[in-house]
Amino acid sequence: MNKASDVIVIGAGVVGCAAAYYLAKRGVKVTVLERREVACGASGRNGSGARQSGRDNRELPLAMFGVKHIWPTLGEELGEDIEYIQNGNMRLGKTEKDREALEELVRQNSSLGLDVRMVYGQDIRELIPDVSPEVQYATYCPTDGHANPMRTTLALYKRARELGAQFITNIKVLKLEKVAGRIRRVHTDDGIYEADSVILCAGFGSRKIMRTVGLDVPMLPQLTEAFVTEPIPAVTDKFISAADGCFYAQQQRNGTWVIGGDSNYEIYDATYPREVTFSFSAPRIARFFLEYMPTLKGVKVIRSWSGQLDMCWDGSPVISPVEEVEGLYVGCAFTGHGFGIGPAAGYVLAQMAVGETPAADLSGLRYDRFRLPSH
Ligand SMILES: Cc1cc2nc3c(=O)[nH]c(=O)nc-3n(C[C@H](O)[C@H](O)[C@H](O)COP(=O)(O)OP(=O)(O)OC[C@H]3O[C@@H](n4cnc5c(N)ncnc54)[C@H](O)[C@@H]3O)c2cc1C
């Protein structure tokens, strides 16, 4: 095991595996340190949405970069079927309040050039015939899609390893250490690793690690749930969700539906036993879902699971170099929508670590935005 590298990546989720892949592809000597197993965090257990629409405009340039330049060719590039499809995303609404929120999203997102539009009434049923007649408003972004999260993360990991990246699992990063103002050492429960640069993308775990060099990002750990149904004949190829976030859902290639959302009983507690599910979460989300897709009543749920999110105070991620600690790059606080931008986030973090200008505008995602006066 080699304890000296050009770059250390902390966390082997989709962001860390992508960063490692893009670095290894450039011939950079990279070591990934992962507390548990590759893809064991949110990246291996998410709802698979790779959408641009509905994102805050601060992260939209990165999402659009990913959909234009990364997702469509990623599977082929990695030599794996990551089940990426680009059949569009629809956010559904029933009330006037929903309509206002959806129209505002369209205004915001289209101001940055995203092709996202409002669809009303019967036109929604042309796109999703089974939707409830109560649904009267929807956003539609035809270039949004979804991919298999586990396959995507593992494909990035596998290719990164083939290109020479070193992955060390079951090792916990405890603290960072600067030498002469620059990041140098990463202390773990199995000794000290050294590198010229460090990419920190350890989900909520990033907060504790950042604090060891005097930094912080206001985020909370949220335990959230999803479930999968038995396979049924094709209903819709669109990724759908509710305007108020009570559910999101998509039917996969094998006919099963993956469904998740906010039950509003989510637990915010990092010390809670990891990844447990509760008897009320899946039924609540299923009930919300059936209010929008009533014809799916009676379809059996075969499995449910949970995962931990790194919920940022302002709802957008931090993807940023750190001025106070030269050589440290942070990618965390993805707030429940980091899979869709995960490969692109890994790409730009790798660019930063080799001194290149990131390919997308990340100016709204800086780590120090919370320190700036709000008015
Ligand atoms: C149920 C669910 C549904 C979701 N649905 C979607 C969706 O549809 N679309 C979407 O875009 N996003 C979705 N997300 C969010 C998305 O999965 C995450 O934002 C994304 O996977 C974050 O990737 P990551 O690499 O930053 O984090 P993770 O995959 O959580 O990886 C972080 C890694 O860091 C490791 N780590 C932590 N602390 C340490 C330490 N001290 N030392 C070493 N390693 C450490 C962890 O073990 C973990 O493996 C969902 C998440 C969940 C849970």
The ligand as a Tripos MOL2 file, in Angstrom:
@<TRIPOS>MOLECULE
LIG
   53    58     1     0     0
SMALL
NO_CHARGES

@<TRIPOS>ATOM
      1 C1        -32.9220    7.5100   -0.9920 C.3       1 LIG1
      2 C2        -32.1360    8.5230   -1.7650 C.ar      1 LIG1
      3 C3        -32.6250    8.9740   -2.9950 C.ar      1 LIG1
      4 C4        -31.9000    9.9100   -3.7410 C.ar      1 LIG1
      5 N1        -32.3260   10.2520   -4.9920 N.ar      1 LIG1
      6 C5        -31.5720   11.0460   -5.8020 C.ar      1 LIG1
      7 C6        -31.9430   11.2970   -7.1400 C.ar      1 LIG1
      8 O1        -32.9410   10.7720   -7.6460 O.2       1 LIG1
      9 N2        -31.1500   12.1250   -7.8790 N.ar      1 LIG1
     10 C7        -30.0380   12.7030   -7.3680 C.ar      1 LIG1
     11 O2        -29.3740   13.4680   -8.0740 O.2       1 LIG1
     12 N3        -29.6320   12.4410   -6.1040 N.ar      1 LIG1
     13 C8        -30.3680   11.6290   -5.3110 C.ar      1 LIG1
     14 N4        -29.9660   11.3520   -4.0220 N.ar      1 LIG1
     15 C9        -28.7780   12.0270   -3.4840 C.3       1 LIG1
     16 C10       -27.5080   11.4080   -3.9950 C.3       1 LIG1
     17 O3        -27.5170   10.0150   -3.8200 O.3       1 LIG1
     18 C11       -26.3010   12.0120   -3.2710 C.3       1 LIG1
     19 O4        -26.3950   13.4300   -3.2990 O.3       1 LIG1
     20 C12       -24.9990   11.6070   -3.9370 C.3       1 LIG1
     21 O5        -24.9300   10.2110   -4.0460 O.3       1 LIG1
     22 C13       -23.8370   12.1380   -3.1380 C.3       1 LIG1
     23 O6        -22.6620   11.4990   -3.5640 O.3       1 LIG1
     24 P1        -21.3510   11.5900   -2.6880 P.3       1 LIG1
     25 O7        -20.3140   10.8660   -3.4390 O.co2     1 LIG1
     26 O8        -21.1270   13.0190   -2.3420 O.co2     1 LIG1
     27 O9        -21.7660   10.9180   -1.3080 O.3       1 LIG1
     28 P2        -21.8200    9.4000   -0.8060 P.3       1 LIG1
     29 O10       -22.2730    8.4740   -1.8610 O.co2     1 LIG1
     30 O11       -22.6140    9.4230    0.4570 O.co2     1 LIG1
     31 O12       -20.3170    9.0700   -0.5280 O.3       1 LIG1
     32 C14       -19.6090    9.6160    0.5640 C.3       1 LIG1
     33 C15       -18.6690    8.5360    1.0610 C.3       1 LIG1
     34 O13       -17.8030    9.1100    2.0280 O.3       1 LIG1
     35 C16       -17.5340    8.1170    2.9850 C.3       1 LIG1
     36 N5        -17.0470    8.7430    4.2110 N.ar      1 LIG1
     37 C17       -17.7540    9.4780    5.1180 C.ar      1 LIG1
     38 N6        -16.9740    9.8470    6.1300 N.ar      1 LIG1
     39 C18       -15.7370    9.3490    5.8870 C.ar      1 LIG1
     40 C19       -14.4910    9.3730    6.5850 C.ar      1 LIG1
     41 N7        -14.3620   10.0080    7.7710 N.pl3     1 LIG1
     42 N8        -13.4260    8.7320    6.0490 N.ar      1 LIG1
     43 C20       -13.5410    8.0880    4.8390 C.ar      1 LIG1
     44 N9        -14.6950    8.0270    4.1440 N.ar      1 LIG1
     45 C21       -15.7790    8.6650    4.6610 C.ar      1 LIG1
     46 C22       -18.8750    7.4070    3.1680 C.3       1 LIG1
     47 O14       -18.7250    6.1210    3.7360 O.3       1 LIG1
     48 C23       -19.4030    7.3850    1.7340 C.3       1 LIG1
     49 O15       -19.1060    6.1810    1.0610 O.3       1 LIG1
     50 C24       -30.6850   10.4270   -3.2260 C.ar      1 LIG1
     51 C25       -30.1870    9.9600   -2.0110 C.ar      1 LIG1
     52 C26       -30.8880    9.0160   -1.2730 C.ar      1 LIG1
     53 C27       -30.3230    8.5240    0.0140 C.3       1 LIG1
@<TRIPOS>BOND
     1     1     2 1
     2     2     3 ar
     3     2    52 ar
     4     3     4 ar
     5     4     5 ar
     6     4    50 ar
     7     5     6 ar
     8     6     7 ar
     9     6    13 1
    10     7     8 2
    11     7     9 ar
    12     9    10 ar
    13    10    11 2
    14    10    12 ar
    15    12    13 ar
    16    13    14 ar
    17    14    15 1
    18    14    50 ar
    19    15    16 1
    20    16    17 1
    21    16    18 1
    22    18    19 1
    23    18    20 1
    24    20    21 1
    25    20    22 1
    26    22    23 1
    27    23    24 1
    28    24    25 2
    29    24    26 1
    30    24    27 1
    31    27    28 1
    32    28    29 2
    33    28    30 1
    34    28    31 1
    35    31    32 1
    36    32    33 1
    37    33    34 1
    38    33    48 1
    39    34    35 1
    40    35    36 1
    41    35    46 1
    42    36    37 ar
    43    36    45 ar
    44    37    38 ar
    45    38    39 ar
    46    39    40 ar
    47    39    45 ar
    48    40    41 1
    49    40    42 ar
    50    42    43 ar
    51    43    44 ar
    52    44    45 ar
    53    46    47 1
    54    46    48 1
    55    48    49 1
    56    50    51 ar
    57    51    52 ar
    58    52    53 1
@<TRIPOS>SUBSTRUCTURE
     1 LIG1         1 GROUP 0 **** ****
